[in-house]
Amino acid sequence: MTMSIESQGNLAVVVLTGRLDSTNAADTEAQILAQIEAGSPRIVVDASGLDYLSSAGLRVFLVVAKRVKASGGALALHSLTAHVREVFEISGFVNVLTVCADRDEALTRV
C-alpha cells in the first residue's frame, strides 16, 4: 500500500492506494495519528485507490475517528471502491463513520 498526506493548516488529506491490512495497518495508523498530534485534527481520507480493507484496516479508521473526536476534529472518508464500501456496509461502519461520495463533500463534513 502507498499513502500520501497533504497537510493544509488543521486539515490533512490522506490518499490511500492498494491494500490496507495487518501488514501495514499499524504504520498507517501511526502516520495519520502523527498528523493529528501535529495540529491537523480534521482528516479527509481519499479511498478511491484502496483495493482491499481487512479488519485491521477497519480498526485504523476507528482509532483515528476516536482520536480526532477527542481533539475536536472530524474524520471523513470519500470515494470508497466497491469492495471497501461492501466491507463498510457489512461491518456497519457506514453508520458510524462519515462516508462521502467525493472530496468536495468530505471537505464540507470535517
C-alpha positions as CSV (number, residue, x, y, z in Angstrom):
1,M,0.0,0.0,0.0
2,T,1.1,3.6,-0.6
3,M,-0.1,6.6,1.3
4,S,0.4,10.3,0.7
5,I,-0.6,13.0,3.1
6,E,-1.2,16.6,2.1
7,S,-1.4,19.0,5.1
8,Q,-3.3,22.2,4.8
9,G,-3.4,24.0,8.2
10,N,-5.5,22.0,10.6
11,L,-6.6,19.7,7.7
12,A,-4.8,16.6,6.4
13,V,-5.9,14.8,3.3
14,V,-4.7,11.2,3.3
15,V,-4.7,9.3,0.0
16,L,-4.6,5.5,0.3
17,T,-3.7,3.2,-2.6
18,G,-3.6,-0.6,-2.6
19,R,-4.3,-2.9,0.4
20,L,-4.9,-1.8,4.0
21,D,-4.4,-4.9,6.0
22,S,-2.5,-6.3,9.0
23,T,0.9,-5.9,7.3
24,N,0.6,-2.1,7.1
25,A,-2.2,-1.1,9.4
26,A,0.0,-0.1,12.4
27,D,2.2,2.1,10.3
28,T,-0.8,3.7,8.5
29,E,-2.4,4.4,11.9
30,A,0.8,5.9,13.3
31,Q,1.3,8.2,10.4
32,I,-2.3,9.5,10.5
33,L,-2.2,9.9,14.3
34,A,1.0,11.9,13.9
35,Q,-0.9,14.4,11.7
36,I,-3.5,14.8,14.4
37,E,-0.7,15.3,17.1
38,A,1.0,17.9,14.8
39,G,-2.2,20.0,14.8
40,S,-4.3,18.6,12.0
41,P,-7.4,17.2,13.8
42,R,-9.5,17.4,10.6
43,I,-8.8,14.3,8.4
44,V,-10.1,13.5,5.0
45,V,-9.3,10.1,3.6
46,D,-9.4,9.5,-0.2
47,A,-10.1,5.8,-0.6
48,S,-10.5,5.8,-4.3
49,G,-7.4,3.7,-4.8
50,L,-8.0,1.4,-1.8
51,D,-8.4,-2.1,-3.3
52,Y,-8.7,-4.1,-0.1
53,L,-9.6,-3.4,3.5
54,S,-9.2,-6.0,6.3
55,S,-10.5,-5.9,9.9
56,A,-7.1,-4.4,10.8
57,G,-7.7,-1.6,8.4
58,L,-11.2,-1.0,9.8
59,R,-9.5,-0.7,13.2
60,V,-7.3,2.1,11.9
61,F,-10.3,4.1,11.0
62,L,-12.0,3.6,14.4
63,V,-8.8,4.6,16.2
64,V,-8.4,7.7,14.1
65,A,-12.1,8.6,14.4
66,K,-11.8,8.4,18.2
67,R,-8.6,10.5,18.3
68,V,-10.0,13.2,16.0
69,K,-13.1,13.4,18.1
70,A,-11.0,13.8,21.3
71,S,-9.0,16.5,19.5
72,G,-12.1,18.5,18.5
73,G,-11.8,17.5,14.9
74,A,-13.5,15.2,12.4
75,L,-12.9,12.3,10.0
76,A,-14.5,11.9,6.6
77,L,-13.8,9.2,4.0
78,H,-14.7,9.5,0.4
79,S,-14.7,7.7,-2.9
80,L,-14.8,4.2,-1.5
81,T,-14.2,1.4,-4.0
82,A,-16.9,-1.3,-4.4
83,H,-15.0,-3.8,-2.2
84,V,-14.3,-1.3,0.6
85,R,-17.8,0.0,0.6
86,E,-19.1,-3.5,0.9
87,V,-16.8,-4.1,3.9
88,F,-18.0,-0.8,5.5
89,E,-21.7,-1.8,4.9
90,I,-21.3,-5.4,6.3
91,S,-19.4,-4.1,9.4
92,G,-21.9,-1.3,9.9
93,F,-19.1,1.3,9.6
94,V,-21.2,3.4,7.2
95,N,-23.4,4.2,10.1
96,V,-20.5,5.0,12.5
97,L,-18.1,7.0,10.3
98,T,-18.7,9.8,7.8
99,V,-18.6,8.4,4.3
100,C,-18.9,10.8,1.4
101,A,-19.3,10.5,-2.3
102,D,-16.4,12.8,-3.2
103,R,-13.6,15.0,-1.9
104,D,-15.7,18.2,-2.1
105,E,-18.4,16.7,0.1
106,A,-15.8,15.3,2.5
107,L,-14.2,18.7,2.9
108,T,-17.5,20.2,3.9
109,R,-18.1,17.5,6.5
110,V,-14.9,17.9,8.5
